Amino acid sequence: MSSIPPGALASPTLPQGVDDDNLAIIARQAIVNEKREVYGYELFDRSTAHDAHTAASDAALLFNALSYAGAEALVGQKTVFINCTQESLAGGHLELIHPDKVVLEVPTLEEGASQAEIEARLNVFKGLRERGFRLAFNQNLLRRAYASWLPMASFIKLDLQSFALKDAQSLVNFARTYTSARIVAEKVETAEQFEHMRDLGVNYFQGYWFAKPDLVRAQTIRPSQATILQLINLVRRQAGTAEIEDLLKKDPTLSFNLLRFINSSGFGLSCEITSFRHAVMILGLKKLFRWAALLMTTSRSGGSPPAVGQTAVVRGRLMELLTAELLPPEESDNAFVVGVFSLLDVMLGVPLAKALESVALPQPVIDALLHGTGVFAPFLELTKACESGDDAAFALNANALHLTNHQVNWAHLQALTWAENLDSE
């Protein structure tokens, strides 16, 4: 297991030429065991200049962590701790994640809350626990008013900056007597604090003495809000899988985000999903609506440059048409993916290999995109030749595929017409 040396800090600088508005910025701080081995990470949203903590920001943090920063790179297989507001605990965004991966940090109520208000929260906690979520509370849980909440705790976090070290023994003893929760000593800033809490048998530790929060920055690729709204409308009227798949095929940014999200570790699937149809079927209409609504709230009004997106769609449609007569239907679907994802490097502003790291694709698709090899490679080269007007490349690849000029030109015209008509559909 990995370990964190005292004072470790990583904070990468912002890449030159990257637009701040297109960045998901997430801070993570390690939570370690008594051997300083990493148990999990607490995540914080740093995409905005202010530190406002709301139900909406909670949802955006989870969504960005899964969709944009790449859950594998961000947390690997470690446990994720997410701060929540009381309001966000009832949010639909929690339906999109695998509860085994996440600990929800629950705040106690504001000072002066009535006993009835405290008791009223129990049903929400019980529902989350029944769904498999683990709940973490701060040391206010140990106050008399919150006695009914004690059985709900999987973790209790003790803030070492809020009490004298000599008082730690009584807090730890109380927590052990009345809960089965594991204890996390947080805001540990000295070796003395760490050693004292470790000697008391505390399980986990967090604080600057181990590691300051480090930033994970990811360039995002966000569909236009108009396209997302189309998807939401399709889902709300319970459109068929084929109709939803058709919209995904028309917008490479939308389909890229969906495949990346559904294959993230937070979603909890045991197999990789590589087709749009399969993604829609696995997610289901209810979760697809939740995902689209969250995507809407985190997207800008513009999206990626329309010319790039249209070119990608034309490529995908042309490859789909060219392979329809020569390959099985499922291979035509993959040919479409090759076409639309062949411009991801332009959309993301990063090398294509890096862009493809965050989305699951069949190996033949990867071979064509990264190595120019395999069954789809000559179709992609022919498609690019149609764009560029390179007569030599056009003739070479058309001949290799035994396609006539008429067949290719007719397919290209159909693809262009299809892409141009998207906005009017």
C-alpha positions as CSV (number, residue, x, y, z in Angstrom):
1,M,0.0,0.0,0.0
2,S,1.1,3.6,-0.6
3,S,2.2,5.8,2.3
4,I,2.4,9.5,2.8
5,P,5.5,11.1,4.2
6,P,5.0,14.0,6.7
7,G,4.4,17.3,4.9
8,A,4.0,15.8,1.4
9,L,2.5,18.3,-1.0
10,A,1.8,18.2,-4.7
11,S,0.1,21.2,-6.5
12,P,0.6,21.2,-10.2
13,T,0.7,24.5,-12.1
14,L,-2.0,25.3,-14.5
15,P,-1.0,24.3,-18.1
16,Q,-0.4,27.1,-20.5
17,G,-3.3,27.9,-22.8
18,V,-5.9,26.1,-20.8
19,D,-9.1,27.9,-20.2
20,D,-10.0,28.1,-16.5
21,D,-13.7,27.7,-17.4
22,N,-13.0,24.3,-18.9
23,L,-11.2,22.9,-15.9
24,A,-12.6,20.7,-13.1
25,I,-10.3,21.4,-10.1
26,I,-10.6,19.0,-7.2
27,A,-8.5,19.0,-4.0
28,R,-7.9,15.8,-2.2
29,Q,-6.4,15.1,1.2
30,A,-5.2,11.7,2.2
31,I,-6.7,9.8,5.2
32,V,-4.1,7.3,6.5
33,N,-3.9,4.5,9.0
34,E,-1.5,4.2,11.9
35,K,1.3,3.0,9.5
36,R,0.7,6.1,7.3
37,E,-0.7,3.9,4.5
38,V,-3.4,5.7,2.5
39,Y,-6.9,4.5,3.4
40,G,-8.9,7.1,1.4
41,Y,-9.2,10.7,0.3
42,E,-11.4,13.6,1.3
43,L,-12.4,15.6,-1.7
44,F,-13.0,19.3,-2.0
45,D,-14.3,21.3,-4.9
46,R,-11.8,24.0,-6.1
47,S,-13.3,24.8,-9.5
48,T,-14.7,28.1,-8.2
49,A,-13.1,31.0,-6.5
50,H,-15.5,30.9,-3.5
51,D,-15.8,28.2,-0.9
52,A,-19.6,28.2,-0.7
53,H,-20.8,24.8,0.4
54,T,-24.3,24.0,-0.8
55,A,-26.4,21.0,-2.0
56,A,-25.6,22.0,-5.6
57,S,-21.8,22.2,-4.9
58,D,-22.0,18.8,-3.3
59,A,-23.6,17.3,-6.4
60,A,-21.2,19.1,-8.7
61,L,-18.1,17.8,-6.8
62,L,-19.2,14.2,-7.0
63,F,-20.2,14.6,-10.7
64,N,-16.9,16.3,-11.6
65,A,-14.9,13.7,-9.7
66,L,-16.5,10.9,-11.6
67,S,-16.9,12.5,-15.0
68,Y,-14.0,14.8,-15.5
69,A,-11.1,14.2,-13.2
70,G,-11.1,10.5,-13.9
71,A,-11.9,8.6,-10.7
72,E,-9.1,6.1,-11.2
73,A,-6.4,8.8,-11.4
74,L,-8.1,10.8,-8.6
75,V,-8.7,8.1,-5.9
76,G,-7.9,4.8,-7.5
77,Q,-9.6,2.1,-5.4
78,K,-9.5,4.1,-2.2
79,T,-12.5,5.2,-0.2
80,V,-13.8,8.7,-1.0
81,F,-15.0,11.0,1.8
82,I,-17.4,13.8,0.6
83,N,-18.6,16.6,2.8
84,C,-22.4,17.0,2.5
85,T,-25.0,19.5,3.5
86,Q,-28.2,18.1,5.2
87,E,-30.1,19.1,2.0
88,S,-27.7,17.2,-0.4
89,L,-28.2,13.9,1.6
90,A,-31.6,13.6,-0.1
91,G,-30.2,14.6,-3.5
92,G,-30.8,12.4,-6.6
93,H,-27.1,12.6,-7.5
94,L,-26.4,10.0,-4.9
95,E,-28.3,7.5,-7.0
96,L,-25.6,7.7,-9.6
97,I,-22.7,6.4,-7.5
98,H,-21.8,3.1,-6.0
99,P,-22.3,3.4,-2.2
100,D,-19.4,1.1,-1.4
101,K,-17.0,3.7,-2.7
102,V,-18.2,6.7,-0.7
103,V,-18.4,7.9,2.9
104,L,-20.8,10.8,3.3
105,E,-19.6,13.4,5.9
106,V,-22.7,14.6,7.7
107,P,-22.8,17.9,9.6
108,T,-24.7,18.2,12.8
109,L,-27.5,20.8,12.8
110,E,-27.0,24.5,13.5
111,E,-26.8,25.5,17.2
112,G,-30.3,26.0,18.6
113,A,-31.9,23.2,16.6
114,S,-34.8,21.6,18.4
115,Q,-34.8,17.9,19.4
116,A,-37.7,17.3,17.0
117,E,-35.5,18.7,14.1
118,I,-32.6,16.4,15.2
119,E,-34.9,13.3,15.3
120,A,-36.5,14.2,12.0
121,R,-33.2,13.5,10.2
122,L,-33.0,9.9,11.3
123,N,-35.2,8.5,8.4
124,V,-32.8,10.1,5.8
125,F,-29.8,8.5,7.6
126,K,-31.5,5.1,7.8
127,G,-32.4,5.2,4.1
128,L,-28.8,6.0,3.1
129,R,-27.5,3.2,5.4
130,E,-29.9,0.7,3.9
131,R,-28.6,1.7,0.4
132,G,-25.1,0.9,1.5
133,F,-23.7,4.3,2.3
134,R,-21.4,4.8,5.3
135,L,-21.8,8.0,7.3
136,A,-19.2,10.1,9.0
137,F,-19.9,12.7,11.7
138,N,-17.9,15.2,13.6
139,Q,-17.4,15.1,17.3
140,N,-20.6,17.1,17.9
141,L,-22.3,13.7,17.5
142,L,-21.0,12.9,21.0
143,R,-23.3,15.6,22.5
144,R,-26.3,14.4,24.5
145,A,-28.8,15.9,22.0
146,Y,-27.5,13.6,19.2
147,A,-27.8,10.3,21.1
148,S,-30.3,8.9,18.6
149,W,-27.8,9.5,15.7
150,L,-25.0,7.4,17.3
151,P,-26.0,4.1,15.7
152,M,-25.8,5.7,12.3
153,A,-22.1,6.5,12.5
154,S,-19.5,4.4,10.6
155,F,-16.9,7.1,11.3
156,I,-16.4,9.8,13.8
157,K,-13.9,12.6,13.1
158,L,-12.2,14.3,16.0
159,D,-10.9,17.7,15.3
160,L,-7.6,18.0,17.2
161,Q,-7.6,21.8,16.9
162,S,-10.8,22.1,18.9
163,F,-9.8,20.4,22.2
164,A,-6.8,20.0,24.4
165,L,-4.8,16.8,23.7
166,K,-5.3,15.8,27.4
167,D,-9.1,15.6,26.7
168,A,-8.7,13.1,23.8
169,Q,-8.9,10.0,26.0
170,S,-12.4,10.8,27.3
171,L,-13.7,11.5,23.8
172,V,-12.2,8.3,22.4
173,N,-13.6,6.3,25.3
174,F,-17.1,7.8,24.9
175,A,-17.1,7.1,21.2
176,R,-16.0,3.5,21.7
177,T,-18.6,2.9,24.4
178,Y,-21.6,4.2,22.6
179,T,-20.8,3.6,18.9
180,S,-19.2,1.0,16.6
181,A,-17.7,3.8,14.5
182,R,-14.1,3.9,13.5
183,I,-12.3,7.1,14.7
184,V,-10.5,9.5,12.5
185,A,-8.2,12.1,14.1
186,E,-8.3,15.1,11.8
187,K,-6.2,18.3,11.6
188,V,-3.2,16.5,12.9
189,E,-0.3,18.9,12.6
190,T,2.4,17.5,14.9
191,A,4.2,14.2,15.6
192,E,3.1,14.5,19.2
193,Q,-0.6,14.6,18.2
194,F,-0.2,11.7,15.9
195,E,1.6,9.5,18.4
196,H,-0.8,10.4,21.3
197,M,-3.9,9.5,19.2
198,R,-2.3,6.4,17.8
199,D,-1.5,5.2,21.4
200,L,-5.2,5.7,22.2
201,G,-5.9,3.2,19.5
202,V,-7.3,5.6,17.0
203,N,-7.8,4.0,13.5
204,Y,-7.2,6.8,11.0
205,F,-5.5,10.2,10.7
206,Q,-5.8,13.3,8.5
207,G,-4.0,16.5,8.6
208,Y,-1.1,18.7,7.4
209,W,1.5,16.6,9.3
210,F,0.8,13.8,6.7
211,A,-0.2,15.7,3.6
212,K,-1.7,19.0,2.6
213,P,-4.5,18.9,0.0
214,D,-3.1,18.5,-3.5
215,L,-5.0,19.6,-6.6
216,V,-6.1,17.4,-9.5
217,R,-6.9,19.4,-12.6
218,A,-8.7,18.0,-15.6
219,Q,-9.6,19.6,-18.9
220,T,-13.3,19.1,-19.5
221,I,-15.3,18.6,-22.7
222,R,-18.8,19.7,-22.1
223,P,-21.7,19.5,-24.5
224,S,-23.8,22.5,-25.3
225,Q,-26.8,23.1,-23.0
226,A,-29.1,22.9,-25.9
227,T,-28.0,19.3,-26.7
228,I,-28.3,18.3,-23.0
229,L,-31.8,19.8,-22.9
230,Q,-32.7,17.6,-26.0
231,L,-31.5,14.5,-24.0
232,I,-33.5,15.6,-20.9
233,N,-36.6,16.0,-23.0
234,L,-36.2,12.6,-24.7
235,V,-35.9,11.0,-21.2
236,R,-38.8,12.8,-19.8
237,R,-41.1,11.6,-22.5
238,Q,-39.6,8.1,-22.1
239,A,-38.3,7.9,-25.6
240,G,-37.0,4.5,-26.8
241,T,-33.3,3.4,-26.5
242,A,-32.8,3.8,-30.2
243,E,-34.0,7.4,-30.2
244,I,-31.7,8.3,-27.3
245,E,-28.8,6.5,-28.9
246,D,-29.4,8.5,-32.0
247,L,-28.9,11.8,-30.1
248,L,-25.7,10.4,-28.5
249,K,-24.4,9.5,-31.9
250,K,-25.0,13.1,-33.1
251,D,-23.0,14.8,-30.3
252,P,-19.5,13.3,-29.7
253,T,-19.1,15.4,-26.5
254,L,-22.3,14.0,-25.0
255,S,-21.4,10.4,-25.8
256,F,-17.8,10.8,-24.6
257,N,-19.0,12.1,-21.3
258,L,-21.5,9.3,-20.9
259,L,-19.0,6.5,-21.6
260,R,-16.5,8.1,-19.3
261,F,-19.0,8.5,-16.5
262,I,-20.5,5.0,-16.7
263,N,-17.1,3.3,-16.7
264,S,-15.8,5.3,-13.7
265,S,-15.0,3.3,-10.6
266,G,-17.6,5.3,-8.7
267,F,-20.4,3.8,-10.8
268,G,-19.3,0.3,-9.6
269,L,-19.7,-1.8,-12.8
270,S,-17.7,-5.0,-13.1
271,C,-17.4,-4.8,-16.8
272,E,-16.6,-2.0,-19.3
273,I,-19.4,-0.5,-21.4
274,T,-18.2,0.4,-24.9
275,S,-21.4,1.1,-26.8
276,F,-23.9,3.9,-26.5
277,R,-26.9,1.5,-26.6
278,H,-25.5,-0.6,-23.8
279,A,-24.8,2.5,-21.8
280,V,-28.4,3.7,-22.1
281,M,-29.7,0.3,-21.2
282,I,-27.4,-0.1,-18.2
283,L,-28.1,3.4,-16.8
284,G,-31.9,3.3,-17.3
285,L,-34.1,6.4,-17.9
286,K,-34.2,7.5,-14.2
287,K,-30.4,7.6,-13.8
288,L,-29.9,8.9,-17.3
289,F,-32.1,11.9,-16.3
290,R,-30.1,12.5,-13.1
291,W,-26.9,12.4,-15.1
292,A,-28.1,14.7,-17.8
293,A,-29.5,17.2,-15.2
294,L,-26.1,17.3,-13.4
295,L,-24.3,17.6,-16.7
296,M,-26.6,20.6,-17.5
297,T,-25.7,22.4,-14.2
298,T,-21.9,22.0,-14.8
299,S,-21.9,22.9,-18.5
300,R,-21.4,26.3,-20.0
301,S,-23.8,27.8,-22.5
302,G,-21.4,27.4,-25.4
303,G,-19.8,24.0,-25.4
304,S,-17.0,23.0,-27.7
305,P,-16.5,24.9,-31.0
306,P,-19.4,23.8,-33.3
307,A,-17.2,23.3,-36.4
308,V,-15.1,20.7,-34.6
309,G,-18.1,18.9,-33.3
310,Q,-19.8,18.9,-36.7
311,T,-16.6,17.5,-38.4
312,A,-16.5,14.8,-35.8
313,V,-20.1,13.8,-36.5
314,V,-19.6,13.8,-40.2
315,R,-16.6,11.5,-39.8
316,G,-18.6,9.1,-37.6
317,R,-21.6,9.0,-39.9
318,L,-19.4,8.6,-43.0
319,M,-17.5,5.7,-41.4
320,E,-20.8,4.1,-40.3
321,L,-22.1,4.3,-43.9
322,L,-18.9,3.0,-45.5
323,T,-18.7,0.0,-43.2
324,A,-22.4,-0.8,-43.4
325,E,-22.0,-3.0,-46.5
326,L,-18.7,-4.5,-45.5
327,L,-18.8,-5.3,-41.8
328,P,-21.4,-6.7,-39.3
329,P,-23.8,-4.1,-37.7
330,E,-22.0,-4.0,-34.4
331,E,-18.7,-3.1,-36.2
332,S,-20.5,-0.3,-37.9
333,D,-21.4,1.1,-34.5
334,N,-17.7,0.9,-33.5
335,A,-16.8,2.6,-36.8
336,F,-19.0,5.5,-35.9
337,V,-17.2,5.8,-32.5
338,V,-13.8,5.8,-34.3
339,G,-15.0,8.7,-36.4
340,V,-16.5,10.9,-33.7
341,F,-13.7,10.3,-31.2
342,S,-10.9,10.9,-33.8
343,L,-11.0,14.6,-32.9
344,L,-11.0,14.4,-29.1
345,D,-7.5,15.7,-29.0
346,V,-8.7,18.9,-30.7
347,M,-11.8,19.2,-28.4
348,L,-9.8,18.6,-25.2
349,G,-6.5,20.3,-26.2
350,V,-4.5,17.2,-25.1
351,P,-2.8,14.4,-27.0
352,L,-5.3,11.8,-28.3
353,A,-3.8,9.0,-26.2
354,K,-4.3,11.0,-23.0
355,A,-7.9,11.9,-24.0
356,L,-8.7,8.2,-24.6
357,E,-7.3,7.1,-21.2
358,S,-10.5,8.2,-19.5
359,V,-13.0,6.3,-21.6
360,A,-13.5,2.6,-22.3
361,L,-13.3,1.6,-25.9
362,P,-12.9,-1.7,-27.8
363,Q,-9.4,-2.5,-28.7
364,P,-10.0,-2.3,-32.5
365,V,-11.2,1.3,-31.9
366,I,-8.1,2.1,-30.0
367,D,-5.9,0.5,-32.7
368,A,-7.4,2.7,-35.4
369,L,-7.3,5.9,-33.4
370,L,-3.8,5.6,-31.9
371,H,-1.9,3.3,-34.1
372,G,-3.6,3.5,-37.5
373,T,-4.0,-0.2,-37.6
374,G,-6.8,-2.8,-37.7
375,V,-10.0,-3.1,-39.5
376,F,-11.1,0.5,-39.1
377,A,-7.9,2.2,-40.0
378,P,-8.4,2.3,-43.8
379,F,-11.9,3.6,-43.3
380,L,-10.6,6.4,-41.1
381,E,-7.9,7.3,-43.6
382,L,-10.5,7.4,-46.4
383,T,-12.7,9.6,-44.3
384,K,-9.9,12.0,-43.7
385,A,-9.1,12.0,-47.4
386,C,-12.7,13.0,-48.2
387,E,-12.2,16.0,-45.8
388,S,-8.9,17.1,-47.1
389,G,-9.4,16.5,-50.8
390,D,-6.3,14.4,-51.0
391,D,-6.9,12.5,-54.2
392,A,-3.9,10.1,-53.8
393,A,-5.0,9.0,-50.3
394,F,-8.6,8.8,-51.5
395,A,-7.8,6.5,-54.4
396,L,-5.4,4.4,-52.3
397,N,-7.8,3.7,-49.5
398,A,-10.9,3.4,-51.7
399,N,-9.1,0.8,-53.8
400,A,-7.9,-1.1,-50.7
401,L,-11.5,-1.4,-49.5
402,H,-12.9,-2.2,-53.0
403,L,-15.1,0.9,-52.9
404,T,-15.9,2.9,-56.0
405,N,-15.7,6.7,-56.2
406,H,-19.4,6.9,-56.6
407,Q,-20.0,4.8,-53.4
408,V,-17.7,7.0,-51.3
409,N,-18.9,10.3,-52.7
410,W,-22.5,9.3,-52.2
411,A,-21.9,8.3,-48.6
412,H,-20.0,11.5,-47.9
413,L,-22.8,13.6,-49.3
414,Q,-25.3,11.7,-47.1
415,A,-23.1,12.2,-44.0
416,L,-22.8,15.9,-44.7
417,T,-26.5,16.3,-45.1
418,W,-27.2,14.3,-41.9
419,A,-24.8,16.5,-39.9
420,E,-26.2,19.7,-41.3
421,N,-29.8,18.7,-40.5
422,L,-29.0,17.9,-36.8
423,D,-29.9,21.4,-35.5
424,S,-33.3,21.4,-37.3
425,E,-34.4,18.0,-35.9
